[in-house]
Amino acid sequence: MSKTVCLITGSRAEYGLLKPLIDEIRSDDSFTLQLLVTGSHLSPEFGLTYQEIEADGYSIDEKVEVVMSSDSPVGICKSMGLGLISFSEVFARLQPELVIVLGDRYEIFSAVSAAHISRIPVAHLHGGEVTEGAFDDALRHSITKMSHFHFTSTEAYRKRVIQLGESPERVFNVGAIGLDNIARLDLMSREEFEESIGLKLNKNNLLCTFHPVTLEANTAAEQVQNLLNVLEQLDDTNIIFTKTNADTDGRVINQLIDDFVQKDASRYRAFTSLGQMRYLSGMQFVDAVIGNSSSGIIEAPSFGIGTINIGNRQTGRIKSESVIDCESTEIGIATAFKTLYSPEFEQIKKNSANPYGDGQTAKRIVSRLRECCSSQSIQKKFYDLVSG
């Protein structure tokens, strides 16, 4: 008899990562898949990206509205409260036997909180990681404590989940699922990519995504303006921006990007969402990923390109040697660009390895889930490193 598993996605980036797992679960007779869509997927401001999910041929079982019109701390807290109410009602209707989530966003925290109270076991991807500049960091660790099965992206993160008191028998290092898409997708050619974004690529090209550093108050505008000031000085360089998710101060960043792109439409483009295919395809043809997105840490090294990681948002993550960390000042960012285009860094890129796996993560997760789901108990014991 198949097990009913409920997979939840709340943002365009997260959905792109989860697609290989969705396909793997759907093709396995051991499971019946329920797909819940929430968060910015359902927001017109963020592109109504649930339509991309439907266009990919997936059936959405429930759309769970949680995003408020405000990205202020009060607005986000209200969204979290609405999410807790809504997910509890959905779980009561659908009666899943397992909930699967990825990451650390506030809508995922609400969903897992509802599953915890509803006595539904949770499988969590990408636990044990550290992003010291975002309040997502605490949410991720909290999700870990409410989850029953853990699929981490590196061995170091597996050890950290165990350090949080989770039994080693329930914690599995499977690699980063984002690398699965690189291995499985037939990416666009240069010409196809150019046509899809309406822009001919230049001598130099950059992908740029900058999210708010949510544990810092009112820093978004200054940090992004510093970045844009540096980008404006680059010669023979085209820049493709992807906008922020529904985070505090995200609207400030998006407005600055829109204003910047209007200065020179022959070299700049901005997208609410590129989608996984275009985003990964673009990585083939750019010099670097710029900003503070996790994609620059996890996916970019597999393409042999550089990453300029700005500021504190990703502080604490394991990084390839192809990632250049810099401060969010104009001087810090400009210095990072000098490093990016130096002959020494060209050699570093060629010799660096991606620490996040080999692109077979979804298969490993489903294999482990077959074993894990045979256990019906949702009770956990705290694994105490002190007593052994």
C-alpha positions in Angstrom: 0.0 0.0 0.0 1.4 3.4 -1.0 2.3 6.1 1.5 0.7 9.5 1.1 3.4 12.2 1.2 2.7 15.9 1.0 5.4 18.1 -0.5 5.2 21.8 0.1 6.7 24.6 -2.0 6.5 28.3 -1.2 8.9 30.1 -3.6 10.1 29.9 -7.2 13.7 29.0 -6.1 12.6 26.3 -3.8 10.3 24.7 -6.4 13.1 24.6 -8.9 15.2 22.7 -6.4 12.4 20.3 -5.6 11.4 19.3 -9.1 13.7 16.2 -9.3 12.3 15.0 -6.0 8.7 15.6 -7.2 9.4 13.5 -10.3 11.1 10.8 -8.3 8.2 10.5 -5.9 5.6 10.5 -8.6 7.3 7.7 -10.5 7.6 5.5 -7.3 4.7 3.1 -6.6 5.6 3.3 -2.9 4.2 6.8 -2.6 1.1 8.9 -3.5 2.1 12.5 -3.9 0.2 15.5 -2.6 1.5 18.9 -3.8 0.8 22.1 -1.7 1.7 25.5 -3.1 2.0 28.6 -0.9 4.0 31.8 -0.2 5.1 34.0 -3.1 3.9 31.4 -5.7 0.4 32.8 -5.2 1.4 36.5 -5.3 0.8 38.6 -8.5 3.7 40.8 -7.3 6.1 37.9 -7.4 4.9 36.6 -10.8 2.1 34.0 -9.8 4.7 31.3 -10.2 2.3 28.6 -9.4 1.4 28.8 -13.1 4.9 27.5 -13.9 4.2 24.5 -11.7 1.0 23.8 -13.6 2.7 24.4 -17.0 5.2 21.7 -16.0 2.4 19.3 -15.8 2.0 19.0 -12.0 -1.3 18.9 -10.3 -1.6 21.2 -7.3 -3.7 19.7 -4.5 -4.1 22.9 -2.5 -3.1 26.5 -2.8 -2.5 27.9 0.6 -2.7 31.7 0.7 -0.4 33.3 3.4 1.5 36.3 1.9 0.3 39.7 3.2 0.6 42.8 1.1 3.3 44.1 3.5 6.9 42.9 3.8 7.4 44.6 7.2 8.1 42.5 10.3 4.5 42.9 11.4 3.3 41.8 7.9 5.5 38.7 7.9 4.4 37.8 11.4 0.8 38.0 10.3 1.6 35.8 7.3 3.1 33.3 9.6 0.0 33.3 11.8 -2.3 32.9 8.8 -0.1 30.1 7.5 -0.4 28.2 10.8 -4.2 28.4 10.6 -4.4 27.6 6.9 -2.0 24.6 7.0 -3.7 23.0 10.0 -7.0 23.1 8.0 -5.4 21.7 4.9 -3.7 18.8 6.8 -7.0 18.0 8.4 -8.6 17.7 4.9 -5.8 15.9 3.1 -4.6 13.6 5.9 -1.0 13.1 4.7 1.2 10.5 6.3 4.4 12.5 5.8 5.2 16.1 5.0 8.3 17.0 3.0 9.8 20.5 3.1 13.0 22.2 2.1 14.9 25.0 3.8 14.1 27.8 6.2 11.5 30.3 5.0 8.8 31.5 7.3 5.9 29.9 5.4 7.7 26.6 5.7 8.1 27.1 9.4 4.3 27.7 9.7 3.6 24.5 7.7 5.9 22.4 9.8 4.5 23.9 13.0 1.0 22.8 11.9 2.2 19.4 10.9 3.9 19.0 14.3 0.7 19.8 16.2 -1.2 17.6 13.8 1.2 14.7 14.6 2.3 14.3 11.0 6.0 13.3 10.6 8.2 15.7 8.6 11.1 15.1 6.3 13.4 18.2 6.1 15.9 19.0 3.4 18.9 21.3 3.9 18.9 21.3 7.7 22.1 22.0 9.7 23.2 24.9 7.5 24.1 28.3 8.8 23.2 31.7 7.3 24.1 34.1 10.0 22.7 37.2 8.3 19.1 36.0 8.1 16.4 35.2 10.6 15.9 32.1 8.4 18.8 30.6 10.4 16.8 30.2 13.6 13.7 29.1 11.6 15.8 26.4 9.9 17.1 25.0 13.2 13.5 25.1 14.6 12.2 23.2 11.7 14.9 20.6 12.4 13.7 20.1 15.9 10.1 19.6 14.6 11.2 17.1 11.9 11.7 13.4 12.0 13.9 12.7 9.0 16.7 14.9 7.8 18.4 15.1 4.4 21.5 17.3 4.6 23.7 18.6 1.8 27.1 17.9 3.3 28.6 15.7 6.1 29.4 18.7 8.2 25.7 19.7 8.1 24.7 16.2 9.0 26.9 16.4 12.1 25.3 19.7 13.0 21.8 18.3 12.9 23.0 15.5 15.2 24.5 18.2 17.4 21.0 19.6 17.7 19.9 16.4 19.3 18.6 14.4 16.3 19.3 10.6 16.2 22.1 9.7 13.7 19.8 6.9 12.4 17.4 9.6 11.0 20.0 12.0 9.5 21.4 11.4 6.0 24.0 13.2 4.0 22.5 13.1 0.5 24.1 16.2 -1.2 22.3 19.3 -2.4 19.3 18.7 -4.5 19.9 21.7 -6.7 22.7 19.9 -8.4 20.3 17.3 -9.7 18.8 19.8 -12.2 22.2 20.5 -13.6 22.7 16.7 -14.3 19.1 16.1 -15.6 18.1 19.2 -17.6 18.8 19.7 -21.3 19.9 23.3 -20.9 19.4 26.0 -23.5 22.0 26.9 -26.1 23.5 30.4 -26.0 21.2 31.5 -28.8 18.1 30.1 -27.1 19.0 31.8 -23.9 19.5 35.1 -25.6 16.2 34.9 -27.3 14.4 33.9 -24.1 15.7 37.0 -22.2 15.5 39.4 -25.2 19.2 40.4 -24.9 22.3 39.5 -26.8 25.2 38.5 -24.5 28.2 40.8 -24.2 32.0 40.2 -23.8 31.3 39.9 -20.1 28.0 38.8 -18.5 26.7 38.5 -14.9 23.7 37.0 -13.1 22.7 39.1 -10.1 20.4 38.3 -7.2 20.4 40.2 -4.0 18.1 39.4 -1.1 17.6 41.4 2.1 19.8 40.6 5.1 16.9 40.1 7.4 18.7 40.4 10.7 20.0 43.8 9.7 17.6 46.7 10.0 17.2 49.1 7.0 20.4 48.1 5.2 18.9 46.8 2.0 18.8 50.1 0.1 22.4 51.2 1.0 23.9 47.7 0.2 22.1 47.4 -3.2 23.0 50.9 -4.2 26.6 50.2 -3.4 26.4 47.1 -5.7 24.7 49.1 -8.5 27.2 51.9 -8.3 30.0 49.3 -9.0 28.1 47.5 -11.7 27.5 50.8 -13.5 31.3 51.2 -13.9 31.8 47.9 -15.6 32.6 48.1 -19.3 31.4 45.6 -22.0 29.2 43.9 -19.4 25.6 42.8 -19.5 23.8 42.2 -16.3 20.7 39.9 -15.8 18.9 40.6 -12.5 16.4 38.3 -10.7 14.4 40.0 -8.1 13.9 39.1 -4.4 11.4 36.8 -2.7 8.8 38.1 -0.2 11.3 39.2 2.5 11.5 42.3 4.6 12.7 45.2 2.4 12.4 43.1 -0.7 10.3 45.8 -2.4 13.0 48.4 -1.8 15.6 46.2 -3.6 13.2 45.5 -6.5 12.5 49.2 -7.1 16.2 50.0 -7.1 16.8 47.3 -9.7 13.9 48.5 -11.9 15.3 52.0 -11.8 18.8 50.8 -12.7 17.7 48.7 -15.6 15.9 51.6 -17.2 19.2 53.5 -17.5 20.4 51.1 -20.2 18.0 48.6 -21.7 20.7 47.5 -24.2 22.8 45.9 -21.4 20.5 45.2 -18.4 17.5 43.0 -17.9 15.4 42.3 -14.7 13.0 39.4 -14.1 10.7 38.6 -11.3 11.5 34.9 -12.0 13.8 33.4 -14.7 12.6 29.9 -13.8 15.0 27.0 -13.2 15.7 26.3 -16.9 16.6 29.8 -17.8 18.5 30.5 -14.6 20.7 27.4 -14.9 21.1 27.9 -18.6 22.3 31.4 -18.0 25.0 30.1 -15.6 26.7 28.5 -18.6 27.3 31.8 -20.3 28.1 34.3 -17.4 31.4 35.1 -15.7 29.9 34.9 -12.2 26.8 35.0 -10.0 26.7 38.2 -8.0 24.8 39.1 -4.8 24.0 36.9 -1.8 21.8 34.1 -3.1 22.5 30.5 -2.1 22.6 29.6 -5.8 26.0 31.3 -6.0 27.2 29.0 -3.2 25.6 25.7 -4.2 25.0 25.6 -8.0 27.5 28.1 -9.5 30.7 26.1 -8.7 29.4 23.2 -10.8 29.6 25.5 -13.9 33.2 26.5 -13.3 32.2 30.1 -12.8 32.9 32.6 -10.0 30.7 33.9 -7.3 30.9 37.3 -5.6 29.1 36.7 -2.3 28.3 40.1 -0.8 27.7 40.8 2.9 26.6 38.6 5.7 23.5 36.8 4.5 25.4 33.5 3.6 27.9 33.8 6.4 28.5 30.3 7.8 27.9 28.2 4.7 30.5 25.8 3.4 31.9 27.3 0.2 33.9 26.3 -2.8 37.2 28.2 -3.5 35.4 29.8 -6.5 33.3 31.9 -4.1 34.7 35.4 -3.3 33.4 36.8 -0.1 33.3 40.6 0.3 31.8 43.4 2.4 28.8 45.2 1.1 30.7 48.5 0.7 31.5 49.9 -2.7 35.2 49.4 -2.1 34.6 45.8 -1.0 32.5 44.9 -4.0 34.9 46.7 -6.4 37.9 44.8 -5.0 36.0 41.5 -5.4 35.5 42.3 -9.1 39.2 42.8 -9.5 39.8 39.4 -8.0 37.1 37.8 -10.2 38.8 38.9 -13.4 42.4 38.2 -12.3 44.5 35.5 -13.9 45.1 33.9 -10.5 41.3 33.5 -10.0 40.9 31.8 -13.4 43.2 29.0 -12.1 41.3 28.8 -8.9 38.0 28.3 -10.7 39.5 25.6 -12.9 40.8 23.6 -9.9 37.9 24.2 -7.4 35.4 21.4 -6.5 31.8 21.7 -5.5 31.4 20.4 -1.9 27.6 19.8 -2.4 27.5 16.4 -4.1 27.1 14.8 -7.5 23.5 15.4 -8.7 21.9 12.2 -7.5 20.2 13.6 -4.4 16.6 12.9 -5.2 17.2 9.2 -5.8 19.0 8.9 -2.4 16.1 10.7 -0.6 13.4 8.5 -2.1 15.4 5.4 -1.3 15.8 6.5 2.3 12.1 7.5 2.6 11.1 3.9 1.6 13.0 2.7 4.6 12.0 5.5 7.0 8.3 5.4 6.2 8.0 1.9 7.5 8.1 3.4 11.0 4.9 4.8 12.3 6.2 6.4 15.5 6.5 10.1 15.7 8.1 10.2 19.1 11.7 11.2 19.2 14.4 11.0 21.9 17.0 13.7 22.2 20.3 12.4 21.1 22.7 13.6 23.8 26.3 14.0 22.7 27.3 14.5 26.3 26.1 11.2 27.6 26.8 9.4 24.2 
